[in-house]
Amino acid sequence: MNTSQAAQLHWTDDTGPQQRDWRSESGAAPPRQVVIADDRMPADVAYKLACEGTGLLWQGDFQNARHLLQALVRRVDAKGAKAKKKPVAAAGPADTFYRHRQAQGQRARVLTMLLMPVEADHRLPLRRAPDVRQAALEAMGPAAGPYAVSLRELLSWVSAHEWRKNGVALEALGGARIHAHYGVYSPLRGEYLALVNQAPLPAALAADSSAFDIGTGTGVLAALLARRGVQRVTATDLDPRALACAADNLARLGLGAQVELLTADLFPPGRAALVVCNPPWVPAKPSSPIEHAVYDPDSRMLRGFLAGLNAHLSDGGEGWLILSDLAEHLGLRTRAELLGWIEAAGLAVQGRIETRPVHAKASAGSDALQAARAAERTSLWRLAQR
């Protein structure tokens, strides 16, 4: 649940001052200035107001609001493309990354200025509006009253609802589907799942067939371990939405009795013959809750996993660290730092297998980070007690 539900959006219309609850998954504050907008507002005027930080509370046809959002996207992207052509001082990959994140943030701030009124039952009181009630309920839970939300965020609710309904078929699970809930990162990048299927299981599982899945998310890694024959899997997460999502997926796969879900910051109590973790890969600040699956300030989860692993491994057990080296190519973390953390934790590298990413951005020439993405490799590090 977002942290800004108590915030209020204020505006004035023909009948006087008005207000509604404000919803924002990222915790963004509501716009201070708000004007009423409808089908008569030209896109250039809307773009100017949005760039100034003025919220546009829509009162017209819903489909026309979507067209206006597309017009705003074209304008903000055209401005971004123009800015890219300006000469800038030579910068390293880390500076390029931070500039890219800054540009993404500025783009998002403009595009979130188009606002939708929503009733307490999650109904849109607009002409030609779709029924978004189930999507909104899944994303935000029950509403205390009427509220306002950016159209861009509302469309993300609808998209997440469709992903949750249809699921993602995964080759690593023999074509079985994983259904990601809103706010839980979907395992669309399948190369790391293939590594988990390929890695040789530690011999210690013969005496103690137990495993921990740290930061389970959708539960996909817990499911893979159970499918590979591990009899008892304990999966942890701090996010209630992730735990609910994992429970849903494990039940769909018939693995609910084999996997125990616990609320925990990293490790559950005890030891296991196999401890698996796929931490966020990039040490940077997330801009929304779902980005915690990708961005981890100061590599907190990665370092916490390595520091605590030794105390949670059974004799002869292994820890599997699944990690992309994208941060290394972005200049945000070095391989020497990673190896230093492993050594300081009293761990030894038993082996490592790696693979190339297969996602579209790895070959997207228009991406500012394309060189780093093209060089990226995802590895499964097999770690053991020294």
Secondary structure, 3 states (H helix, E strand, C coil): CCCCCCCEEEEEECCEEEEEEECCCCCCCCCCEEEEECCCCCHHHHHHHHHCCEEEEECCEHHHHHHHHHHHHHHHHHHHHHHHCCCCCCCCHHHHHHHHHHHHHHHHHHHCCEEEEECCCCCCCCECCCCCHHHHHHHHCCCCCCEEEEHHHHHHHHHHHHHHHHCEECHHHCCCEECCCCCCCCCCCCHHHHHHHHCCCCHHHHCCCEEEEECCCCCHHHHHHHHCCCCEEEEEECCHHHHHHHHHHHHHCCCCCCEEEEECCCCCCCCEEEEEECCCCECCCCCCHHHHHCECHHHHHHHHHHHHHHHHEEEEEEEEEEEECHHHHCCCCCHHHHHHHHHHCCEEEEEEEEECCCCHHHHCCCCCCHHHHHHCCEEEEEEEEC
